[in-house]
Amino acid sequence: MENLTQTSNIKEEIVLLSEETDRNYWANRLGVTSEVLKSAVRATRCITLNQITAYLNQQKKKVSIS
């Protein structure tokens, strides 16, 4: 029988904000302040790196257009 569903070995990176060291790591990695990072998590209601990165990129585009 054929396996019709493909499984992905790609693991989703989770952005943790509970500890200051974690916040600082992710903020530095994404090139934003910890406050901007917290705002992005609140706005997206998501803690996955892909979603937060997409949101931050969208915000940068809005700023560059204005």
C-alpha positions in Angstrom: 0.0 0.0 0.0 1.3 3.4 -0.9 1.8 6.1 1.7 -0.3 9.0 0.5 0.7 11.4 3.2 4.3 12.7 3.3 5.8 13.4 6.6 8.3 16.2 7.1 11.3 15.9 9.2 11.4 19.7 9.5 10.8 20.8 13.1 9.1 24.1 13.8 11.2 26.4 15.9 9.4 27.7 18.9 10.1 31.2 20.2 10.1 31.2 24.0 9.7 34.5 25.9 9.4 33.4 29.5 13.0 33.9 30.4 15.0 37.1 29.7 17.9 35.1 28.2 15.5 33.5 25.8 13.9 36.8 24.8 17.3 38.3 24.3 18.4 35.4 22.2 15.4 35.5 19.8 15.4 39.3 19.7 19.1 39.3 18.7 18.5 36.5 16.2 15.6 38.4 14.6 17.3 41.8 14.7 14.6 43.4 16.8 14.2 44.6 20.4 12.6 42.3 23.0 9.6 44.7 23.1 9.1 44.4 19.3 9.4 40.6 19.7 6.8 40.5 22.4 4.5 42.7 20.3 4.9 40.3 17.4 4.0 37.3 19.5 0.9 39.1 20.8 -0.1 40.2 17.3 0.3 36.8 15.7 -1.0 34.8 18.7 1.7 32.4 17.7 5.1 31.3 19.0 6.5 29.6 15.9 9.5 31.2 14.3 8.0 31.1 10.8 4.9 33.0 11.8 6.7 35.6 13.8 9.3 36.2 11.0 6.5 36.6 8.5 4.8 39.1 10.7 8.0 41.1 11.3 8.8 41.1 7.5 5.3 42.4 6.8 5.7 45.2 9.4 9.1 46.2 7.8 7.4 46.4 4.4 4.7 48.6 5.8 7.3 51.0 7.3 9.3 51.2 4.1 6.2 52.0 2.1 5.1 54.8 4.3 
